[in-house]
Amino acid sequence: MDRFDPSTLEAYDRNAAVRYARRWAYGRNPAFYDYEHIGGDCTNFASQCVYAGSGVMNFTKDLGWYYIDANNKAPAWTGVEYFYNFMTREEATVGPVAEVTGIRQILPGDVVQLSFSGKAWNHSPVVVSLLRTPALSPRDVLIAAHSYDADNRPLDTYDYQAIRFLHFLGVRK
């Protein structure tokens, strides 16, 4: 089964992901642990937003994408690189499916990943709005995030060395 075959994917609810991002950008949903003081909460927050838009988790031990509680979660739920690996996986497994794309293809509900050093990937903000469609530069992209709590923050206000855009294609249920 081809992971990019649209007939095998259900819709990703971008509006639900954005509503969730805006609701919790400056707060913490008590249903999820706050990792702010033990490495950061950005990818946990991005996962919550994507879950709001997908409605499904993948409970495959270690290689899936799920959250049960603070001590029972997949590395992909909170780790920037693990999140990327899961969302762009080649296997046709349950969960949201994303592809790395250029800035012109991103939409609200997608995730941006930033590298502050140019070596490791450090931050996973969620796109909540575009000032122009398609976005032509980071100044056109508004994000919500934890760790650097924000809503409607212009992407070009971050000081980063590398950037990648994860565009959600749909959800495999």
KOLMIPA-45498 format. One line per field, with one value per residue (C-alpha): residue number from 0; residue in three letters; x, y negated, z negated. Coordinates in pm, 1 decimal, always signed. Last residue first. Layout:
seq (NUM/...)
type (ALA/...)
xx (X/...)
yy (Y/...)
zz (Z/...)
***
This chain:
seq (172/171/170/169/168/167/166/165/164/163/162/161/160/159/158/157/156/155/154/153/152/151/150/149/148/147/146/145/144/143/142/141/140/139/138/137/136/135/134/133/132/131/130/129/128/127/126/125/124/123/122/121/120/119/118/117/116/115/114/113/112/111/110/109/108/107/106/105/104/103/102/101/100/99/98/97/96/95/94/93/92/91/90/89/88/87/86/85/84/83/82/81/80/79/78/77/76/75/74/73/72/71/70/69/68/67/66/65/64/63/62/61/60/59/58/57/56/55/54/53/52/51/50/49/48/47/46/45/44/43/42/41/40/39/38/37/36/35/34/33/32/31/30/29/28/27/26/25/24/23/22/21/20/19/18/17/16/15/14/13/12/11/10/9/8/7/6/5/4/3/2/1/0)
type (LYS/ARG/VAL/GLY/LEU/PHE/HIS/LEU/PHE/ARG/ILE/ALA/GLN/TYR/ASP/TYR/THR/ASP/LEU/PRO/ARG/ASN/ASP/ALA/ASP/TYR/SER/HIS/ALA/ALA/ILE/LEU/VAL/ASP/ARG/PRO/SER/LEU/ALA/PRO/THR/ARG/LEU/LEU/SER/VAL/VAL/VAL/PRO/SER/HIS/ASN/TRP/ALA/LYS/GLY/SER/PHE/SER/LEU/GLN/VAL/VAL/ASP/GLY/PRO/LEU/ILE/GLN/ARG/ILE/GLY/THR/VAL/GLU/ALA/VAL/PRO/GLY/VAL/THR/ALA/GLU/GLU/ARG/THR/MET/PHE/ASN/TYR/PHE/TYR/GLU/VAL/GLY/THR/TRP/ALA/PRO/ALA/LYS/ASN/ASN/ALA/ASP/ILE/TYR/TYR/TRP/GLY/LEU/ASP/LYS/THR/PHE/ASN/MET/VAL/GLY/SER/GLY/ALA/TYR/VAL/CYS/GLN/SER/ALA/PHE/ASN/THR/CYS/ASP/GLY/GLY/ILE/HIS/GLU/TYR/ASP/TYR/PHE/ALA/PRO/ASN/ARG/GLY/TYR/ALA/TRP/ARG/ARG/ALA/TYR/ARG/VAL/ALA/ALA/ASN/ARG/ASP/TYR/ALA/GLU/LEU/THR/SER/PRO/ASP/PHE/ARG/ASP/MET)
xx (-705.7/-451.6/-469.9/-418.3/-154.7/-9.8/+261.3/+577.5/+798.3/+1169.9/+1393.0/+1765.1/+1982.6/+1718.3/+1657.8/+1278.4/+1089.7/+1053.5/+787.9/+549.1/+386.3/+8.2/+2.4/+311.4/+469.3/+842.6/+841.4/+494.8/+395.1/+149.0/+259.2/+203.2/+359.6/+389.6/+713.0/+862.8/+853.8/+629.5/+325.8/+72.3/-151.2/-76.7/-76.9/-90.5/-245.5/-212.7/+107.1/+225.1/+567.6/+813.8/+1152.4/+1503.5/+1632.3/+2002.8/+2292.4/+2210.0/+2229.4/+1874.1/+1717.8/+1350.3/+1058.6/+734.2/+407.7/+92.3/-248.5/-268.0/-123.8/+218.7/+272.8/+456.2/+699.5/+845.6/+755.9/+847.0/+563.6/+304.8/+88.1/-128.7/-170.9/-205.7/+70.5/+154.8/+529.4/+735.3/+748.0/+721.0/+507.6/+700.6/+1049.1/+955.2/+805.9/+1118.8/+1335.7/+1141.5/+1087.4/+761.1/+503.9/+759.6/+929.2/+602.5/+418.7/+377.5/+560.7/+369.7/+43.7/-122.6/+34.0/+84.0/+296.0/+439.9/+795.2/+859.4/+555.6/+306.4/+11.7/-52.2/-285.2/-604.0/-828.7/-632.8/-679.5/-688.9/-400.8/-203.9/-261.0/-165.9/+143.7/+247.5/+207.1/+420.1/+663.4/+696.4/+701.5/+1067.8/+1353.1/+1248.4/+1106.4/+846.5/+744.6/+382.9/+191.4/-124.8/-492.5/-442.6/-428.0/-161.1/-201.2/-72.0/-105.2/-386.4/-701.6/-514.8/-345.0/-669.5/-858.3/-569.8/-575.6/-956.0/-941.8/-678.6/-899.5/-680.6/-898.3/-887.5/-606.0/-601.2/-762.8/-503.1/-226.5/+73.8/+136.9/+138.0/+0.0)
yy (-482.7/-638.2/-1015.3/-1284.4/-1466.7/-1672.0/-1917.5/-1907.4/-2211.2/-2215.3/-2491.3/-2542.0/-2800.5/-2959.3/-3296.2/-3305.1/-3623.8/-3506.4/-3255.7/-3534.1/-3458.4/-3418.4/-3225.7/-3182.1/-3000.6/-2957.8/-2616.7/-2581.4/-2691.8/-2867.3/-2986.6/-3260.9/-3220.2/-3508.0/-3637.0/-3293.9/-3362.7/-3308.0/-3166.4/-3052.0/-3196.4/-3519.3/-3611.3/-3241.3/-3114.9/-2860.0/-2676.6/-2458.6/-2502.9/-2212.1/-2315.4/-2174.0/-1989.3/-1918.1/-2052.3/-2397.7/-2532.7/-2668.7/-2393.6/-2453.5/-2226.4/-2357.8/-2171.2/-2182.3/-2276.8/-2594.8/-2524.7/-2460.6/-2415.2/-2742.9/-2685.6/-2381.1/-2026.9/-1745.0/-1496.2/-1413.6/-1115.2/-1104.7/-765.0/-394.3/-229.0/-234.9/-224.3/-500.2/-719.1/-1098.2/-1154.6/-897.6/-1018.7/-1384.7/-1311.4/-1110.3/-1409.2/-1656.2/-1421.8/-1449.9/-1218.4/-1045.2/-891.9/-702.2/-760.4/-587.4/-786.5/-1113.9/-935.1/-747.8/-933.7/-785.9/-788.8/-451.6/-319.9/-252.1/-23.7/-51.2/-242.4/-464.4/-748.6/-861.5/-1166.7/-1333.9/-1707.1/-1700.7/-1449.7/-1698.7/-1966.1/-1731.9/-1622.1/-1985.8/-2048.3/-1744.5/-1863.8/-2205.5/-2101.9/-2139.8/-1930.3/-1870.1/-2204.5/-2245.2/-1876.7/-1954.1/-1626.4/-1591.6/-1572.6/-1898.5/-2089.6/-2350.7/-2720.1/-2994.3/-2808.3/-2583.9/-2719.3/-2853.5/-2521.6/-2327.9/-2548.7/-2508.9/-2128.5/-2122.6/-2348.5/-2128.7/-1819.7/-1561.9/-1381.5/-1003.8/-833.8/-517.5/-681.3/-958.7/-714.0/-874.0/-587.8/-341.0/+0.0)
zz (-1046.3/-809.5/-833.5/-575.6/-369.7/-653.0/-547.3/-757.2/-687.2/-755.3/-889.0/-948.4/-1126.8/-1345.9/-1513.6/-1547.5/-1460.3/-1098.0/-1204.8/-1296.1/-1631.8/-1603.1/-1931.0/-2143.8/-2433.1/-2368.6/-2527.5/-2371.4/-2024.8/-1797.2/-1454.3/-1198.9/-853.7/-602.7/-764.2/-696.8/-320.9/-19.1/-194.5/+63.4/-46.3/-229.6/-598.5/-678.8/-999.6/-1278.5/-1177.3/-1466.9/-1629.6/-1659.3/-1804.4/-1842.7/-1536.7/-1582.7/-1374.3/-1235.0/-1589.0/-1626.6/-1420.9/-1354.6/-1272.2/-1122.9/-1169.6/-955.6/-1097.5/-890.2/-546.8/-403.2/-30.5/+46.9/-241.8/-76.2/-163.4/-395.4/-391.8/-651.4/-746.7/-1059.0/-1222.0/-1152.0/-949.5/-577.8/-634.2/-470.0/-779.1/-741.9/-1054.5/-1258.0/-1170.2/-1223.1/-1564.8/-1653.5/-1553.8/-1768.7/-2064.2/-2260.5/-2099.1/-1876.2/-2183.7/-2241.8/-2566.1/-2900.7/-3167.1/-3140.1/-3057.2/-2770.5/-2479.2/-2134.1/-1818.9/-1729.0/-1708.5/-2079.5/-2128.4/-1840.9/-1989.1/-1685.9/-1782.0/-1611.5/-1607.4/-1327.6/-1380.3/-1761.6/-1747.3/-1537.5/-1802.4/-2089.0/-1896.8/-1843.2/-2218.7/-2309.4/-2041.1/-2206.1/-2572.9/-2659.2/-2795.4/-3153.0/-3265.7/-2990.7/-2985.4/-3084.6/-3122.3/-2918.2/-3024.5/-3217.3/-2886.1/-2944.1/-2880.1/-2653.4/-2324.3/-2457.2/-2288.3/-1982.2/-1915.4/-1970.5/-1725.2/-1477.0/-1496.5/-1468.8/-1161.3/-999.4/-1021.6/-845.4/-593.6/-561.6/-375.3/-163.2/+140.8/+124.2/+220.4/+50.0/-194.7/+97.6/+0.0)
***
